[in-house]
């Protein structure tokens, strides 16, 4: 009995020492996309948001399955159709030791509108707020001009910064670290653009403490080097696992694989303005004065020319499902009545002829080459499909840091984009809503699509506090916009992570890689 008890004590001591060692360890993560800015309100793209989530918090958080949960706000309620009240968590400390209060929240909600040079603003989440005030240090009241049901979802996208640290700071002050004072699970250490970001554990974090003293995010955008870094032990975990290596990793006892169906939809924006489009030519290469992409029949032809099922199986190597919606299945506002476009090259040729292009035309397709799963191959595959119906398609892919700024500036005729959201009306507002800098609508509407009927349906959805009515409006708006090929959906991709044995990570529907959710087994 004494020997057994002694062995048990030794085993428990060893286990506790191992646990302590794990908590004192460093974690190295290989990221698939560069972090272009550490300013949490500057550019609304996934790599920046994911990194900001380590340093800052939002009023409302999102769990791994896309559900809203308490964050810096412990609760929220609609006082009436145009008034929301958020109760703040007490005792939350910023990294500098100061307390987070309602003043910091009000400042943070105002700040996105002050960043007028933002290439991807966060104002679509704040513009609907027409008045705000602190009822006390721990209660914030927000008012909207009209009834607005999804305000809590908006509040999951606006990071709360320290007013004291940020009120006289610009984006470069955040990138240098001078203004990086948040309430998040980690504190800033260093940032080398294009190379790495280093963070240290925030021991005063209000939530579950991270298991790591230090985290190093290495920027390894190319798939092969990222996998090689994992296999060599240079990093402990990687995101966006190369598709060709998934099968081998699944059978390698040294590593663990985690996969999750993503909320991200990959689709095409097409320039729908009436003037000449920059990368549309006749078959001889001469620019066309009239933009064929402004004709819905041409957009429909392009959609019919794409074999989505073949792409999901071959180009995406099974890591995708064909898409018919802007949002993924299971997401609020997904319209199951919309079928995946049937592959019909002959029907596509007929539509081109009806539109006045029986011999087709020339078109350059643009996309990133280091952002989405097999993104460069996706662009090349679609170009091959279009060539079969008479559209002489060329391909140009660019690094993410260059691609997004050019696409947003309207420099492309047909541009690939991936987008994830927790609500269909949100996605429609941002991606196909008529562009309006004053309201924040259409901030990612690269194709300049505009239909007042779609706008009205989206507006009706957003203003409804009845969830069933809101979703019905969102589905109707999606049906109309996609019938007109406001965008051309391709597929919903899967997200994947690979890590050394002994680590566990709950794959997230939003594809984010959060170091504070990586735990030792």
RAWO-V888349 format. One record per backbone hydrogen bond with DSSP energy under -1.0 kcal/mol. NH is the residue of the N-H (numbers start at 1). CO is the residue of the C=O. If there is no record, write none. Layout:
nh=[NH | NH]
co=[CO | CO]
This chain:
nh=[5 | 6 | 7 | 8 | 9 | 10 | 11 | 12 | 13 | 14 | 15 | 16 | 17 | 18 | 19 | 20 | 21 | 22 | 23 | 24 | 25 | 27 | 29 | 30 | 31 | 42 | 44 | 45 | 49 | 50 | 51 | 52 | 53 | 54 | 55 | 56 | 60 | 61 | 63 | 66 | 69 | 71 | 71 | 72 | 73 | 74 | 75 | 77 | 79 | 80 | 83 | 84 | 85 | 86 | 87 | 88 | 89 | 94 | 95 | 97 | 100 | 102 | 105 | 106 | 107 | 108 | 109 | 110 | 111 | 114 | 115 | 116 | 118 | 125 | 126 | 127 | 129 | 130 | 131 | 133 | 135 | 136 | 139 | 140 | 141 | 142 | 143 | 144 | 148 | 149 | 154 | 155 | 156 | 157 | 160 | 162 | 166 | 167 | 169 | 174 | 175 | 176 | 179 | 181 | 184 | 186 | 187 | 189 | 190 | 192 | 195 | 196 | 197 | 198 | 199 | 200 | 201 | 202 | 205 | 213 | 215 | 216 | 217 | 218 | 219 | 220 | 226 | 227 | 228 | 229 | 230 | 231 | 232 | 233 | 234 | 235 | 236 | 237 | 238 | 239 | 240 | 245 | 246 | 249 | 250 | 252 | 255 | 256 | 258 | 260 | 262 | 263 | 265 | 266 | 267 | 268 | 269 | 271 | 272 | 280 | 281 | 282 | 285 | 288 | 294 | 295 | 299 | 300 | 301 | 302 | 303 | 304 | 305 | 306 | 308 | 311 | 312 | 313 | 314 | 316 | 318 | 319 | 321 | 323 | 331 | 334 | 338 | 344 | 348 | 349 | 350 | 351 | 352 | 353 | 354 | 355 | 356 | 357 | 360 | 362 | 363 | 364 | 365 | 366 | 367 | 369 | 375 | 378 | 379 | 380 | 381 | 382 | 383 | 384 | 385 | 386 | 387 | 388 | 389 | 390 | 391 | 392 | 393 | 394 | 396 | 398 | 402 | 403 | 404 | 406 | 407 | 408 | 409 | 410 | 411 | 415 | 416 | 417 | 419 | 424 | 427 | 428 | 429 | 430 | 431 | 432 | 433 | 436 | 439 | 440 | 442 | 444 | 445 | 446 | 448 | 455 | 456 | 457 | 458 | 459 | 460 | 461 | 462 | 463 | 464 | 470 | 471 | 472 | 473 | 474 | 475 | 476 | 477 | 478 | 479 | 480 | 481 | 482 | 483 | 484 | 486 | 488 | 490 | 491 | 492 | 493 | 494 | 495 | 497 | 498 | 499 | 500 | 501 | 503 | 504 | 509 | 511 | 517 | 518 | 519 | 521]
co=[1 | 2 | 3 | 4 | 5 | 6 | 7 | 8 | 9 | 10 | 11 | 12 | 13 | 14 | 15 | 16 | 17 | 18 | 19 | 20 | 22 | 214 | 216 | 237 | 218 | 39 | 120 | 43 | 45 | 46 | 47 | 48 | 49 | 51 | 52 | 52 | 155 | 69 | 67 | 63 | 61 | 59 | 73 | 58 | 59 | 87 | 87 | 85 | 83 | 83 | 80 | 142 | 77 | 140 | 75 | 138 | 72 | 98 | 182 | 94 | 92 | 137 | 101 | 102 | 103 | 104 | 105 | 106 | 107 | 111 | 112 | 114 | 115 | 122 | 123 | 123 | 126 | 143 | 143 | 141 | 139 | 139 | 136 | 86 | 133 | 84 | 131 | 82 | 81 | 462 | 150 | 151 | 153 | 154 | 57 | 181 | 162 | 163 | 166 | 170 | 171 | 172 | 173 | 179 | 55 | 54 | 200 | 198 | 198 | 196 | 192 | 192 | 217 | 190 | 215 | 187 | 213 | 185 | 202 | 25 | 199 | 27 | 197 | 29 | 195 | 31 | 222 | 223 | 224 | 225 | 226 | 227 | 228 | 230 | 229 | 229 | 28 | 28 | 498 | 30 | 496 | 242 | 243 | 245 | 246 | 249 | 252 | 499 | 497 | 495 | 493 | 509 | 419 | 491 | 417 | 488 | 415 | 413 | 447 | 277 | 362 | 286 | 282 | 280 | 291 | 292 | 295 | 296 | 297 | 298 | 299 | 300 | 301 | 303 | 306 | 307 | 308 | 309 | 310 | 311 | 312 | 316 | 492 | 490 | 328 | 331 | 335 | 304 | 344 | 345 | 346 | 347 | 348 | 349 | 350 | 351 | 353 | 352 | 357 | 281 | 392 | 279 | 394 | 414 | 396 | 398 | 372 | 374 | 375 | 376 | 377 | 378 | 379 | 380 | 381 | 382 | 383 | 384 | 386 | 387 | 386 | 361 | 391 | 363 | 365 | 367 | 399 | 399 | 400 | 402 | 403 | 404 | 405 | 407 | 406 | 269 | 366 | 267 | 265 | 332 | 423 | 424 | 425 | 426 | 427 | 428 | 428 | 441 | 436 | 436 | 429 | 430 | 442 | 444 | 445 | 451 | 452 | 453 | 454 | 455 | 456 | 457 | 458 | 459 | 461 | 466 | 467 | 468 | 469 | 470 | 471 | 472 | 473 | 474 | 475 | 476 | 477 | 478 | 479 | 480 | 481 | 268 | 266 | 266 | 321 | 264 | 319 | 260 | 258 | 238 | 256 | 236 | 254 | 500 | 519 | 64 | 508 | 514 | 515 | 504 | 502]
